[in-house]
Every structure is written in structure tokens, then in C-alpha cells.
Amino acid sequence: MTTFANPAALQMVGYTLEELQGQSLYQLFNPTCVCEKQNAAACCAICHTLHRGEIHQITDEVFWRQDGTSFPVEYISTPIMEQGQIAGAVVLFRDVTEHKAAEEQLWYQAFYDSLTGLPNRTWFLKRLEQMMAHDEYDQNDHQFAVLFLDLAHFRLINDSLGHVAGDELLRIVARRIEACLRPGHLLARFSGDEFMILMDPIHDITDATTLAQTIQQVLAIPVALYDYHVHTTADIGIAFNSTAYVEPNDILRDADSALQQAKAQGNNACVVFDKAMRQKALERLHIEVALRYALEHDELCVYYQPIIDLATGHIAGFEALARWQHPQSGLIFPSVFIPVAEETGLIVALDYWVLRKACEQICVWQTLFPQTQPLTVNVNMSVKTLMQRDVLTQIERTLRETGLTPASLKLEITENVMMDQNDETMATLQHLSDIGVHLCIDDFGTGFSSLRYLHRFPIQTLKIDRAFVSTVTSDDESSAITQSIAALSHTLGKQVVAEGIETTAQLVYLRQVQCDYGQGYLFSMPVNSTVATALLEGQNTAKRQQQR
């Protein structure tokens, strides 16, 4: 029985002292306690104190008020001893509602994404770890799947409509994906525009692939954002459980490998992981490590492919192309290491390195072989490099330190720059144009660009992709596209360069449609600086002989 309570305790439990006196301690503080019925100290800490004389301190308990509501408490129960016998107990307690609320808030912040309300990466990994540690995980008939989703072109939406619109799109995407899931499936926002799904259990592989297709169909429905109808797509990588997986990151690694394959395929792709992908990922890692070393230890070199003035047949300049002279593997071509450089961010250091080497070399050639129109050099510049904050500083410093005039430098950018357009990139390109650097769109006609972008970007040259040039004499569509690009370029006051010229017939046609410049194996493959110097010497010798 309760005999006394101070005013603070009475206020918390909602009783007067008269109402509280005589009440059963069990019912007041723990209505679920069965100790009184069992006449045994088997349930709560207070019971243990009363029956065993033990002091107990509890930090996570619930007490009940007169109106039937409960509140969290911390308490300590101490026995009252008289002549060696347990005469009662004193219970000191405090309401920890605010403390618990703060704990719950911290827990939410630790395990949930504040934007979408979804579990975050930490909670997803924790749940996956629990599942993999469970006994059922070792059973062959227990299957689950991890789906890794990445929204395509999300950055473009952020840059064009703003981060508020981007955040709203992520919330809508989260709700749409949730609507596709069954009870028990776990959806988490992993980072940025990436989401993870844990499907448990699944009956077979088609459960996961069917869900992936359903999600892609749902996400393809346009989203209305600020008077715009935004189209979203998602590439998805899938990995299934295996006893070969020891840690959660093992299966995530393979789901990510499948996602990278899906992104490479593009167009709303879904890819299921297989072991060949892991081998490919290991090869990519090996290339990345070796490439970092190569950049630091001067294993790279620059090759130069002549760009020919089609009206005169003379070398007007060169395109600078990175090559990797590996001490064991020999010459490694860009198709092998450039994709890895782009994925890892090494492309930025590589672009800056090629830029400096090319500017230094063209200055040497301009001194050795002076001509009315100085030799120019084309250098490829990736989207990632153009988005660096120091890109203008790096380019201007290189021009200043090498002594190359800006008009002798032509930077080649891809049409993807137009897709990823933002104010900073536009300002960068405009500044480069203002100081005299020429800008070229590489592989024009093969990307996502629209003709309406041409007037927005300060472009001086369009380069016709080799895919059109290679069939210009055998395919009516290619010849029509090539002629149209040449005509468009001249109408807009831009120069046009044809890539991949390999036959005389192609050269004749390109001259007929008035292409200004050309490059390809018909003239020369990319060569090192020594061979390129010999080509220029040969051209000078031929000019002198013609003048005699």
C-alpha cells in the first residue's frame, strides 16, 4: 500500500494524497505487474525491493497516471528496514519525457533522412547486417535481393529549376517507389539521388526484376514542378544474397557494380549482377591505382594528330591526345583508361596535365615553323573539369606560363556540356571565349544537344563525328547529315571539322560540302611529338620546293 507521496510526485501521477493513500503500489506504478497475484518477487524492480530488500535503479520504465495515461520515468527503489525486517520501500522517480523525446529525435536524425522521411544509409546497413547474421541467411531456400537505384539527369533538374524543386522531386520519387513495395520491403535514401531497396523474402529472381520494371514505369510518369512537366528515369542494379557474402558492404558493392553497368547502358536500364562484373570492377580498380601512379611518375605522354586545312592540304594544327606508356603493359590507349579517369575524378588532373604539355609543345612548333596563321592545338576538356572552381585559373596560368596566345588554344567539349548546363559552366565558357580561347563541340550530332543551344554557347567550331564521316560516301543519311552540319556551321559563322577521314573519296565529298578542316588516318594517325615535328619539317620542305 502507498502511505505517502510528496507534492511533486502527486502532480506527476495526478492523484491527491488522500486518493493515493491505500492504493496498491503494483497497480499505481505497474498495472501489468503480476507479483501481487503470484505473491512472489518475480516482476518489477519495486517488487524486488519489497520482497528481497534489494536496491534497484531503473532508467527505462513507464508509470501510470490516474487518468490512464503513462509517462517515461527513471527511478530508484530503496528498502525501509526496521529491526532487520523489510518494512516498506521509498521510490524516488523523475519524469524523463523531454529526455526521451530528445533521444528519439537524435535516433531519428541518425537513422532517417530528414528530406524524404525514409530510412538512411546507416539504418539500411544495420538492417542488412541483422539479416545476414540471422540463422535463416545460411539456408539455401531463403533468398533476398538488394536493388540500387540512381535517378538519371537529377543534377540537371537541380541546376535548371533549383534545389527546392529538386528536393520536391526526391520526395515525390520516394512516395512513388514506396507505393510499389510490399510489406516487409525496406526502402532507404542512400545519398543524393540514390535509393536502396531490400526485398525480403523473394521467391525467385523475377520478383526483383519485376519490381524494378514496375518502379521504372511509375517513375516515367511526368512530375509537375513549377509549371514544368519533369520526366524522370532510374537505372537499377540488382544483387541477390549468397553465402559468399560476409559483410553488408559485399552485397552493396555488387549491387553498385550492376548499377554502373546499367548506367553505362543508359535509357532506363536494369542489370542483375554476375561474377564477371566483379572481375571488371577489380580491373577498373587496378587501372585507377596504376593511373594515379602514372600521373605522379610521368608515365603518360601526349600524341598529336594533325588537323588539315582542306582547302590547302596543309597542317593547320594538332589535336592533343593522352597516351599511357605503361612500363610493363606498353602503350595503353584512351579507350581503356579515360572512362576510369572520368569515374574516379582523375580526369581533372589528366586534363590539366595534357593542357600544359600541349601548350608547351605548340609554342615550340610555332617558333620552329612560323606561318601566316600560327599553328593551333585542340585539347579535350571534360564536363567534370569545366565544373571545377579553379578551371579558369588553371587555363589562364598555363597560357601565361607557356607563352601561348589564347587564340592558338582550342578546347574541345562534348554535347553533354549542353545537357549539364548551369550558370557557372556558362560563365566559364563565356569567359574563355572573351579572352580569345576557341571552343569546339566534339562529336557533334551524336549527343543530346538541340540546335537552340548553339546560340547560347560561345562555340566557334563544330566537329562532325567519325560515325557520319565513315559512311559519308555509302549512306545517304550520313551524307545528308554531314552536308547539313557543314551548311549550318557556315550559316552561323562557325568553322566545321570532319573527324575520321580515311579515304580519298571521303575527302573529295567533304571538300564539296565545304568542310573547313579534317583529320584522320588518310593524313596521319596520332603520333608522338618527334614524328609530328618531322611532318611539319616535311611540309615546310615541300612549300620551299613549290616556291622555287
ABEGO torsion letter per residue (X at the ends): XBABBBAAAAAAAGBBAAAABGBBAAAAABAABAAAAAGBBABBAAAAAAAAGBBBBBABBBBBBAAGBBBBBBBBBBBBBBGGBBAEBBBBBBBAAAAAAAAAAAAAAAABBAAAGBBBAAAAAAAAAAAAABAAAABAABBBBBBBBBBBGAAAAAAAAEAAAAAAAAAAAAAAAAAABBBGBBBBBABEABBBBBBOBBABAAAAAAAAAAAAAAAABBBBBGGBBBBBBBBBBBBBBBAABABAAAAAAAAAAAAAAAAAAEGGBBBBBBAAAAAAAAAAAAAAAAAAAAAAAGABBBBBBBBBBAAAGBBAEBBBBBBBBBAAAEBBBAAAAAAAAAAAGAAAAAAAAAAAAAAAAAAAAAAABBBABBBBBBBBBBAAAAABAAAAAAAAAAAAAAGBBAAABBBBBBAAAAAABBAAAAAAAAAAAAAGBBBBBBGBGABABBAAAAAABBBABBBBBAAAAAAAAABAAAAAAAAAAAAAAAAAGBBBBBBGBABAAAAAAAAAAGBABBBEAAABBBBBAAAAAAAAAAAAAAAAAAAX
